Amino acid sequence: ERQKAVRDINRNILAPMLIILSGITWGLIGLFSHDLREVGLTPLQITHWRNLVAGGTIIILVLIKDRSLLKINPRDLWMFFGTGVLSIAFFNICYLTSMQESSIAVAVTLLHTSPVFLMLFSVIIFKEKFTPNKALAMILAGTGLLFITGLIGAEAIPITTRALVYGVLSGFGYSLYSVFGRFALRKYNWITILTYTFIFAIEIGRAHV
């Protein structure tokens, strides 16, 4: 009974609160990134320092609490290269570049092309069914993006080709986290995945900053 009560609390109270909190913190990325760009930092530098602070904090906590979470099979490093380099580092650089070229609102909108890419990946890689409802959702999402980005519609916000390309690439990179993460979750704890994701993201940033 006690375990059931705890599960109910987690599902009905804690989970919604964490979703709301994640949305709030996600929104703050654009605000702080804008200030960092104003003082002269590039998208690559901002991405590197963000990953360094977040990743460093997680690594320290894991070392203190449970070092066994750091044990992985070297053959699985490709998963964390995918989540860390191809997703976290890549999409953040593209996202911040798109924001620099346009605005926070446009960059965030283009980032949310990620569900479209993820849907395609789920069909191609994980053999999920592509239903009429999914097709309709893709069409509606794509149409909305066309209006918002200024490709159609008189009241839309015009953006440059560079901002559009980097924005769509950020959505592509963001979708890859779910793809590689799904493979990793079959074998590892989510904390392990997060830790090695940032280790790879930090290393790629350190090599180019």
PEDA-V225926 format. One record per helix or strand of 2 or more residues. SS is the DSSP state (@ for helix, = for strand). FROM is the first residue (numbers start at 0). TO is the last residue. If there is no record, write none. Layout:
BEGIN
ss | from | to
SS | FROM | TO
SS | FROM | TO
END
This chain:
BEGIN
ss | from | to
@ | 1 | 37
@ | 42 | 64
@ | 66 | 69
@ | 73 | 100
@ | 103 | 110
@ | 113 | 123
@ | 131 | 147
@ | 160 | 184
@ | 189 | 205
END
